[in-house]
Amino acid sequence: MTDVRRLEPSLIPAAQAFFRRIPEADRTFFKEDVLDGATVSSWAHDERSRRLVGVEEDGTVVGYAAVIPLHGWSSHVGELRVVTDPGRRRQGLGRDLARRGLITAIELGLDKVVVEVVADQTAAVAMFQALGFEGEALLRDHVRDRDGKVRDLLVLAHGVQDTHAILAATGIEDAVAGS
Ligand SMILES: CC(C)(COP(=O)(O)OP(=O)(O)OC[C@H]1O[C@@H](n2cnc3c(N)ncnc32)[C@H](O)[C@@H]1OP(=O)(O)O)[C@@H](O)C(=O)NCCC(=O)NCCS
């Protein structure tokens, strides 16, 4: 049983161990140096962004989601990032974290959530589309992986305030009402 909860100071060591287990290719999604312990420690005190973790009964962190509000003229938009432990994929955790990320975006009063996915990551694209995200932009050759190969980046978006029908369809509205 995996519990999704807000990252709090007591979970920092388990979160740091999670980031060390994530393959380097998947770490690029974080955009931050998650191997830097100080970076992860600072998140527990970050009031502007919200960080969630999937925690097993023994305290092991097996998934992570972040909702990061943008600045200035896009301060109504939040970026969602989701990564799960490769050993725990295809068990519903990624979807659970993404759903909780959307709920968190609503709680933060954001109007729109975007997620950046490498275009050929069909699993991730399918997961976000099933939650009501739609393709909004394709940035060609925007990502260069560690082998130097360039790949397209897909920006998916979800208008969280306008899509209560979608929220209801994905079970999110009930979760918001019950939270
Ligand atoms: C994308 C990611 C978060 C999915 O995590 P997960 O824990 O496997 O997700 P779930 O088990 O909840 O799967 C949800 C849905 O995603 C799709 N999916 C996930 N893995 C898939 C795969 N290998 N092949 C096809 N579809 C897949 C399916 O639609 C699945 O629903 P289903 O199992 O009912 O068919 C995970 O693969 C990951 O961390 N990838 C690297 C980071 C990344 O790409 N993040 C997204 C951008 S921030």
The ligand as an ORCA input file, in Angstrom:
! r2SCAN-3c Opt
* xyz 0 1
  C       5.263      8.306    -16.611
  C       5.352      7.602    -15.255
  C       5.286      8.644    -14.158
  C       4.182      6.614    -15.108
  O       4.270      6.044    -13.817
  P       3.523      4.655    -13.446
  O       3.646      4.503    -11.969
  O       4.030      3.547    -14.287
  O       2.039      5.025    -13.891
  P       0.696      4.146    -13.720
  O       1.014      2.745    -13.293
  O      -0.218      4.926    -12.854
  O       0.152      4.109    -15.203
  C      -0.847      5.032    -15.597
  C      -1.097      4.855    -17.089
  O       0.045      5.275    -17.836
  C       0.130      4.462    -19.005
  N       1.352      3.688    -18.926
  C       2.227      3.645    -17.895
  N       3.281      2.853    -18.227
  C       3.052      2.394    -19.476
  C       3.791      1.561    -20.377
  N       4.976      1.030    -20.049
  N       3.247      1.313    -21.593
  C       2.061      1.827    -21.947
  N       1.302      2.633    -21.137
  C       1.817      2.912    -19.919
  C      -1.080      3.577    -19.028
  O      -2.127      4.273    -19.672
  C      -1.348      3.448    -17.548
  O      -2.678      3.092    -17.257
  P      -3.090      1.521    -17.194
  O      -2.071      0.814    -16.364
  O      -4.452      1.556    -16.551
  O      -3.108      1.065    -18.620
  C       6.681      6.779    -15.131
  O       6.781      5.935    -16.273
  C       7.929      7.648    -15.046
  O       8.320      8.034    -13.943
  N       8.559      7.956    -16.206
  C       9.765      8.789    -16.240
  C       9.464     10.234    -15.916
  C       8.433     10.845    -16.844
  O       8.392     10.599    -18.035
  N       7.584     11.715    -16.253
  C       6.548     12.431    -16.998
  C       6.948     13.823    -17.261
  S       7.078     14.816    -15.820
*
